[in-house]
Amino acid sequence: MKKKIVEIIQSFTSEAIAENMIEVPTYAHLGDFALPCFPLAKKLRKSPILIAQELAVIIQDESIEKAEAVNGYVNIFMKRSTFAHSILTNIHNQGKQYGSSDVGAGGVVSIDMSSPNIAKPFSMGHLRSTVIGNSIALLHEKSGYQPVRINHLGDWGTQFGKLLVAYRLWGNEKEVQEAPIQTLLALYVRFHEEAKIDDSLNDQGRAAFKSLEDGDTEALALWKWFRTESLKEFQKIYDLLGVSFDSYRGEAYYNDKMEPIVEELQQKKLLIESDGALVVEIGEHLPPCLIKKSDGATLYATRDITAAIHRKQTYDFVKSLYVVGNEQSLHFSQLKTVLNKMGYEWADTIHHIPFGLILKDGKKLSTRKGKIILLEEVLTEAILLAEKTIEEKNPRLVNKKEVAKTVGVGAVIFSDLKQHRKHDIEFDLKKMLQTEGETGPYVQYTYARACSILRKAPAQNTFEVTEVNDYEWEVMKSLQQFPSVIKRAAAEYDPSLLAKYAVHLAQTFNSFYGNIQIMKDSNHLPYRLALVQSVAIVLEESLRLLGIKAPEEM
């Protein structure tokens, strides 16, 4: 509509008007759109008030009811019936494809996401990368891209040397078999506690990891066992969240692929020696990028450089996204700089998608100290609470357990995604599981309410829009915004825009539902049912793009 308003204005004047100049007023009595004329005053050498008066006269179209000049603004009121019919027809014809685009033209977008560490529990901290990455993948798919979800498992590094030492000193095979993750975590925490007293343990850990890199048979066998048991545990979480991956290639996959990259860096004269280690100088504003330590062990950066090149060769991506915490910003700046120095122009298509921490009582959660909140326990508790609520409010509901899982898991996902990803989140289970306000269950319940209306209503094939009341109009304006919200959320890698939109649409619909007797006015029934159906389509699709299921009954 903004584009159309600009076209109308420019058919009468040569003055350039940008779409972003058109505003949406906060209050309905100021119109549906508004054009501030102050930016035009200098070029036209007229007062904004006079410009607004002249433009108000020329802005005419079959889709516009009227245009009013008020204090240097042109307030534009749309012809509600025409606008509403157009929106509802579009949604009816396009169905779940409403809001889709071909912006991506089929280009591949690789998304490095989730990436938990082997032999450690799947904590709430890993929830963020998993659900933010999944939603970004779905938004890009909606926008015509081909997302490739990569679970770059933390299955290599000095922590495995520490774990090997801990297992050899204090481990018990039977205990690991019975409760692998919990037992291995306890060993890892004990190692760090003991290392505070005996620093030689850290040296043993480094030596053990070096033996793992050198292919020691016993070390490799233990590592593979830890990895297999961990993946079984992780899969339970992914099944609950409804998240799948195209690749599980972790850090270990690149073990035999790093040396050629180190040689390439050497050939391109990018490596220099610093205190026995090999580094790439980045520049004045960033510290050097460590490639190899003095003992010859490779580093995190070496693997990520290798992985980036391998992914480009494998997927030929148009964008490569890394959904990794805020604290890794320096690392990704170094990664892009090194790849650029190597002559890879595609390095500029790499984007770090940072996100904040999950805090408990204002403090960061730490695996080393055993201060973690297990995601599986949170999801289980959320499902049980949802089941209890259903039992109290709708005991006759069919598939209660399945609906409880959908609502409970959806509540946890939504509580994360409604926050801007860069913000730290204070963990509060009670707030997370609230079923009122700006929550996942509220949006899901609104969708179920719309489905209930449609089930009870007679079938309708056609509709006419003769008049649109204020409650309906707010719903129409919200429905019309959906494609632009998708476009912006994908472009800004920000699912919170979509989560907030879903809440707003649900609120406008519930206001309409609470004030209009939908089924009692037969003259307006076909049109109002088309509105209800459109809301159901857009809410279901909004939830899907957030990685949340929409139950038809609650």
Secondary structure, DSSP 8 states (H G I E B T S, - for coil): -HHHHHHHHHTT--S---GGG-B--SSGGG-SEEEE-GGGHHHHTS-HHHHHHHHHHH---TTEEEEEEETTEEEEEE-HHHHHHHHHHHHHHHGGGTT---TTTT-EEEEE----BTTS--BHHHHHHHHHHHHHHHHHHHTT-EEEEE---B--SHHHHHHHHHHHHH--HHHHHHSHHHHHHHHHHHHHHHHHH-THHHHHHHHHHHHHHTT-HHHHHHHHHHHHHHHHHHHHHHHHHT---SB---GGGGGGGHHHHHHHHHHTT-EEEETTEEEE---SSS--EEEE-TTS-B-HHHHHHHHHHHHHHHH--SEEEE---GGGHHHHHHHHHHHHHTT-GGGGGEEE-----EEETTEE-BTTTTB--BHHHHHHHHHHHHHHHHHHH-TT-TTHHHHHHHHHHHHHHHHHHTS-TTS-EE--HHHHT-SSSSSHHHHHHHHHHHHHHHHHS--------S---HHHHHHHHHHHHHHHHHHHHHHTT-HHHHHHHHHHHHHHHHHHHHH--GGG-TTTHHHHHHHHHHHHHHHHHHHHHTT----S--
